[in-house]
Structures are given as C-alpha cells and as structure tokens.
Amino acid sequence: MSSKSLRKTIQQMQQNPQRAQVMAADCPSRAVLGHITSRWGVLVLVMLLERTHRFSELRRAVGGVSEKMLAQTLDALAYDGLVLRVARQVVPPHVEYSLTPLGREAATRLEVLVDWIEDNFPLIHEAQKAAALRAA
C-alpha cells in the first residue's frame, strides 16, 4: 500500500471511526504500530515523557540515531498525532517536539516495557548466552 493510499484510508477511518483490527493484514493501524514500536519510535516517545525537546537534544539523548532516521521517526509520530512539532520563530530558529495527550498515553505504556527490559536484562543476557552455546 502506498503512503498516499494509506493516508486516504486513515482519513476515511477518521471520518467513520471503527475499532482498528491490527491483526488484519490490510488494516492501516499496522503502520501506526510500526511507528510506535520501531526502535527509534519507542526511544523518542519515552524521551519526550520527560519534557519538550529540541531536535538536537533528542539526537544527543537517543544514542545511535541518525539525523535522517530521527527526522523520519518524528514526522511519522507527528502524522499519527502522537508528537507535536512547534517551529519557534526566534534567532536562530528552532523546532521543539512534545507529546500530545495521545502520545503521552502511548509513551507511558512503552516506558513500562523499557523499564522491564532494563530491569531484566541480566536474565535476558544469560538466556542469550545459553542459546548461543547451544547453537555452537
């Protein structure tokens, strides 16, 4: 499905809201799931829980993300209504990103998962080492 047809489908769903069926192969909600649960999407949303950030702050805070990927991630999350992009007309001009109420709800849920991963990483790492030994 092209991005234009995806946008059209999303617009139609907004005009006639029905519960999404994320398990259905052709449901446009899958694109939203992909935006939220991508590596960079999760990290950006959780980072924005703290406060509003400028692009450069987010880039420094989210280790390993390229400018291109951060821009694409922020654009997708803004398109989905999760992130608010505000261009400040100051010298020099800058752009600030913050969570919308919908984005805050999603980020709060993701934060639980991120915390769980960090808390349980020693156990996960042991399981990975054991699996690598079995495969060798």
Backbone as CSV, one residue per row, in Angstrom:
resi,resn,N_x,N_y,N_z,CA_x,CA_y,CA_z,C_x,C_y,C_z
1,MET,0.848,-1.170,0.000,0.000,0.000,0.000,0.896,1.236,0.000
2,SER,0.659,2.168,-0.896,1.458,3.387,-0.963,1.085,4.308,0.193
3,SER,1.967,5.267,0.483,1.683,6.190,1.586,0.450,7.041,1.286
4,LYS,0.221,7.361,0.002,-0.972,8.143,-0.349,-2.240,7.349,-0.073
5,SER,-2.247,6.077,-0.462,-3.447,5.280,-0.216,-3.611,4.999,1.275
6,LEU,-2.495,4.902,1.998,-2.569,4.718,3.444,-3.187,5.954,4.094
7,ARG,-2.737,7.143,3.673,-3.301,8.383,4.213,-4.800,8.473,3.915
8,LYS,-5.175,8.088,2.697,-6.599,8.128,2.313,-7.400,7.171,3.194
9,THR,-6.876,5.981,3.416,-7.565,5.008,4.254,-7.688,5.520,5.679
10,ILE,-6.613,6.132,6.195,-6.653,6.674,7.555,-7.678,7.799,7.653
11,GLN,-7.718,8.658,6.641,-8.708,9.739,6.630,-10.127,9.175,6.626
12,GLN,-10.342,8.124,5.846,-11.666,7.507,5.801,-12.030,6.916,7.157
13,MET,-11.045,6.309,7.823,-11.300,5.735,9.143,-11.634,6.828,10.153
14,GLN,-10.976,7.996,10.013,-11.239,9.099,10.933,-12.642,9.655,10.719
15,GLN,-13.098,9.660,9.469,-14.438,10.147,9.175,-15.497,9.144,9.613
16,ASN,-15.173,7.879,9.596,-16.069,6.811,10.007,-15.315,5.931,11.003
17,PRO,-15.132,6.422,12.243,-14.288,5.689,13.179,-14.859,4.317,13.550
18,GLN,-14.031,3.343,13.384,-14.342,1.986,13.798,-13.112,1.467,14.521
19,ARG,-13.292,0.483,15.316,-12.154,-0.102,16.016,-11.214,-0.728,14.999
20,ALA,-9.925,-0.412,15.120,-8.923,-0.983,14.221,-8.768,-2.475,14.483
21,GLN,-8.326,-3.170,13.472,-8.058,-4.610,13.574,-6.585,-4.830,13.247
22,VAL,-5.723,-4.630,14.222,-4.283,-4.655,13.978,-3.795,-6.020,13.468
23,MET,-4.535,-7.061,13.730,-4.141,-8.387,13.239,-4.514,-8.596,11.775
24,ALA,-5.352,-7.746,11.228,-5.744,-7.859,9.821,-4.624,-7.297,8.948
25,ALA,-4.232,-8.061,7.944,-3.085,-7.698,7.104,-3.232,-6.334,6.446
26,ASP,-4.437,-5.947,6.093,-4.618,-4.693,5.358,-5.078,-3.530,6.234
27,CYS,-5.059,-3.693,7.532,-5.512,-2.624,8.423,-4.432,-1.547,8.542
28,PRO,-4.777,-0.292,8.296,-3.791,0.785,8.371,-3.256,1.023,9.783
29,SER,-3.893,0.438,10.780,-3.376,0.586,12.136,-2.014,-0.090,12.289
30,ARG,-1.694,-1.009,11.390,-0.378,-1.659,11.443,0.753,-0.670,11.217
31,ALA,0.513,0.321,10.371,1.542,1.341,10.145,1.787,2.123,11.434
32,VAL,0.727,2.441,12.157,0.862,3.147,13.430,1.626,2.277,14.425
33,LEU,1.290,1.005,14.466,2.015,0.073,15.339,3.498,0.083,15.006
34,GLY,3.813,0.077,13.733,5.209,0.118,13.309,5.904,1.405,13.723
35,HIS,5.220,2.532,13.614,5.819,3.812,14.009,6.105,3.843,15.504
36,ILE,5.137,3.383,16.294,5.281,3.430,17.747,6.322,2.438,18.241
37,THR,6.335,1.237,17.678,7.198,0.181,18.219,8.527,0.044,17.495
38,SER,8.810,0.942,16.561,10.133,0.892,15.941,11.179,1.214,17.002
39,ARG,12.401,0.825,16.744,13.477,1.085,17.704,13.511,2.555,18.091
40,TRP,13.491,3.425,17.098,13.600,4.861,17.376,12.296,5.431,17.904
41,GLY,11.165,4.905,17.459,9.877,5.391,17.941,9.722,5.214,19.438
42,VAL,10.050,4.032,19.922,9.965,3.760,21.364,10.856,4.720,22.137
43,LEU,12.102,4.847,21.697,13.059,5.671,22.437,12.684,7.150,22.411
44,VAL,12.217,7.645,21.274,11.808,9.051,21.171,10.599,9.308,22.067
45,LEU,9.601,8.444,22.004,8.401,8.649,22.818,8.736,8.651,24.307
46,VAL,9.563,7.709,24.740,9.928,7.647,26.157,10.752,8.871,26.559
47,MET,11.641,9.321,25.683,12.437,10.511,25.984,11.557,11.746,26.121
48,LEU,10.534,11.836,25.285,9.660,13.002,25.333,8.739,13.005,26.552
49,LEU,8.675,11.887,27.284,7.908,11.876,28.536,8.497,12.870,29.537
50,GLU,9.821,13.039,29.489,10.493,13.946,30.429,10.000,15.378,30.273
51,ARG,10.036,15.854,29.003,9.739,17.258,28.718,9.815,17.479,27.215
52,THR,9.561,18.704,26.801,9.725,19.116,25.412,11.214,19.134,25.089
53,HIS,11.562,18.670,23.884,12.965,18.651,23.453,13.102,19.286,22.081
54,ARG,14.239,19.879,21.847,14.603,20.319,20.512,15.201,19.121,19.774
55,PHE,15.233,19.215,18.446,15.732,18.115,17.612,17.133,17.690,18.043
56,SER,18.023,18.658,18.205,19.411,18.327,18.548,19.505,17.661,19.917
57,GLU,18.642,18.053,20.844,18.636,17.410,22.162,18.218,15.946,22.042
58,LEU,17.188,15.711,21.242,16.736,14.330,21.042,17.829,13.495,20.388
59,ARG,18.500,14.076,19.413,19.557,13.341,18.708,20.669,12.940,19.666
60,ARG,21.040,13.832,20.559,22.083,13.507,21.549,21.582,12.479,22.566
61,ALA,20.327,12.598,22.966,19.777,11.727,24.007,19.534,10.305,23.524
62,VAL,19.138,10.160,22.270,18.839,8.837,21.712,20.084,8.363,20.980
63,GLY,20.940,7.692,21.691,22.215,7.253,21.138,22.067,6.393,19.896
64,GLY,22.852,6.730,18.866,22.910,5.902,17.666,21.955,6.284,16.558
65,VAL,21.019,7.174,16.799,20.059,7.533,15.764,20.687,8.578,14.833
66,SER,20.497,8.390,13.538,20.990,9.371,12.569,19.982,10.515,12.459
67,GLU,20.430,11.632,11.916,19.514,12.761,11.706,18.340,12.345,10.828
68,LYS,18.645,11.597,9.768,17.603,11.171,8.833,16.557,10.300,9.530
69,MET,17.006,9.316,10.303,16.065,8.417,10.964,15.266,9.139,12.040
70,LEU,15.910,10.052,12.759,15.192,10.817,13.779,14.122,11.691,13.123
71,ALA,14.476,12.342,12.023,13.508,13.183,11.313,12.333,12.346,10.804
72,GLN,12.621,11.188,10.229,11.550,10.315,9.726,10.660,9.823,10.870
73,THR,11.281,9.466,11.978,10.531,8.975,13.135,9.628,10.066,13.686
74,LEU,10.173,11.253,13.861,9.375,12.368,14.378,8.241,12.734,13.425
75,ASP,8.506,12.715,12.124,7.459,13.002,11.140,6.325,11.979,11.231
76,ALA,6.685,10.707,11.332,5.667,9.653,11.407,4.850,9.778,12.689
77,LEU,5.516,10.031,13.807,4.808,10.154,15.079,3.935,11.404,15.109
78,ALA,4.382,12.474,14.467,3.568,13.687,14.368,2.353,13.423,13.476
79,TYR,2.560,12.723,12.377,1.467,12.390,11.462,0.392,11.562,12.175
80,ASP,0.844,10.671,13.059,-0.085,9.812,13.808,-0.740,10.539,14.978
81,GLY,-0.356,11.783,15.220,-0.969,12.549,16.296,-0.376,12.294,17.667
82,LEU,0.822,11.716,17.709,1.456,11.390,18.990,2.450,12.443,19.445
83,VAL,3.033,13.145,18.491,4.049,14.154,18.770,3.605,15.477,18.161
84,LEU,3.827,16.538,18.915,3.526,17.876,18.448,4.834,18.553,18.054
85,ARG,4.875,19.074,16.832,6.055,19.781,16.316,5.734,21.261,16.279
86,VAL,6.562,22.070,16.975,6.341,23.515,17.014,7.616,24.210,16.551
87,ALA,7.498,24.965,15.471,8.632,25.744,14.954,8.618,27.101,15.651
88,ARG,9.698,27.424,16.342,9.825,28.694,17.063,10.492,29.720,16.149
89,GLN,9.862,30.855,16.003,10.394,31.925,15.165,11.298,32.819,16.016
90,VAL,12.451,32.287,16.356,13.455,33.007,17.136,14.746,33.006,16.340
91,VAL,15.750,33.712,16.834,17.046,33.731,16.163,18.039,33.015,17.060
92,PRO,18.657,31.917,16.613,18.325,31.197,15.377,17.023,30.411,15.555
93,PRO,16.309,30.163,14.454,15.052,29.417,14.561,15.301,27.985,15.029
94,HIS,14.360,27.460,15.764,14.466,26.054,16.164,13.081,25.427,16.273
95,VAL,13.090,24.095,16.316,11.858,23.318,16.374,11.848,22.539,17.674
96,GLU,10.693,22.529,18.316,10.531,21.787,19.563,9.514,20.664,19.360
97,TYR,9.749,19.562,20.053,8.867,18.400,19.970,8.380,18.062,21.368
98,SER,7.093,17.765,21.458,6.499,17.346,22.720,5.430,16.302,22.427
99,LEU,4.956,15.662,23.474,3.917,14.648,23.313,2.536,15.290,23.341
100,THR,1.661,14.768,22.519,0.248,15.107,22.606,-0.337,14.247,23.726
101,PRO,-1.561,14.498,24.151,-2.166,13.607,25.158,-2.175,12.140,24.696
102,LEU,-2.444,11.902,23.430,-2.427,10.538,22.899,-1.014,9.959,22.950
103,GLY,-0.031,10.782,22.591,1.362,10.348,22.649,1.823,10.069,24.063
104,ARG,1.370,10.880,25.022,1.732,10.668,26.428,1.192,9.320,26.912
105,GLU,-0.026,8.994,26.502,-0.606,7.705,26.894,0.216,6.549,26.327
106,ALA,0.572,6.641,25.048,1.379,5.581,24.431,2.750,5.494,25.085
107,ALA,3.390,6.641,25.307,4.738,6.663,25.880,4.755,6.109,27.298
108,THR,3.725,6.376,28.069,3.639,5.855,29.434,3.589,4.334,29.419
109,ARG,2.875,3.791,28.460,2.799,2.324,28.344,4.133,1.743,27.882
110,LEU,4.787,2.440,26.961,6.092,1.969,26.478,7.159,2.053,27.561
111,GLU,7.060,3.071,28.403,8.041,3.240,29.478,8.062,2.018,30.394
112,VAL,6.911,1.422,30.634,6.828,0.209,31.452,7.637,-0.911,30.802
113,LEU,7.507,-1.055,29.489,8.257,-2.086,28.762,9.758,-1.802,28.801
114,VAL,10.139,-0.552,28.567,11.559,-0.177,28.592,12.145,-0.454,29.972
115,ASP,11.427,-0.071,31.020,11.895,-0.337,32.392,12.035,-1.835,32.633
116,TRP,11.067,-2.615,32.152,11.122,-4.071,32.331,12.364,-4.652,31.658
117,ILE,12.652,-4.194,30.441,13.832,-4.682,29.719,15.101,-4.334,30.488
118,GLU,15.204,-3.090,30.937,16.396,-2.681,31.685,16.537,-3.485,32.975
119,ASP,15.443,-3.692,33.695,15.487,-4.436,34.958,15.833,-5.905,34.745
120,ASN,15.364,-6.483,33.656,15.542,-7.914,33.423,16.655,-8.246,32.445
121,PHE,17.418,-7.251,32.013,18.440,-7.522,31.020,19.482,-8.548,31.475
122,PRO,19.901,-8.571,32.734,20.844,-9.638,33.126,20.292,-11.045,32.843
123,LEU,19.031,-11.268,33.123,18.424,-12.584,32.842,18.318,-12.834,31.337
124,ILE,17.957,-11.797,30.607,17.858,-11.914,29.150,19.229,-12.226,28.562
125,HIS,20.250,-11.526,29.060,21.607,-11.740,28.555,22.083,-13.169,28.848
126,GLU,21.777,-13.692,30.005,22.129,-15.082,30.332,21.427,-16.058,29.388
127,ALA,20.165,-15.805,29.097,19.415,-16.661,28.161,20.029,-16.601,26.774
128,GLN,20.476,-15.416,26.362,21.121,-15.263,25.037,22.424,-16.038,24.984
129,LYS,23.209,-15.939,26.055,24.491,-16.685,26.084,24.237,-18.185,26.044
130,ALA,23.240,-18.660,26.773,22.910,-20.087,26.780,22.449,-20.526,25.396
131,ALA,21.666,-19.723,24.724,21.189,-20.065,23.376,22.367,-20.095,22.395
132,ALA,23.302,-19.167,22.536,24.490,-19.159,21.654,25.340,-20.398,21.879
133,LEU,25.479,-20.842,23.126,26.248,-22.053,23.418,25.565,-23.285,22.831
134,ARG,24.265,-23.346,22.916,23.531,-24.493,22.346,23.664,-24.524,20.836
135,ALA,23.716,-23.355,20.219,23.799,-23.280,18.762,25.196,-23.603,18.250
136,ALA,26.194,-23.449,19.109,27.593,-23.679,18.689,27.932,-25.144,18.593
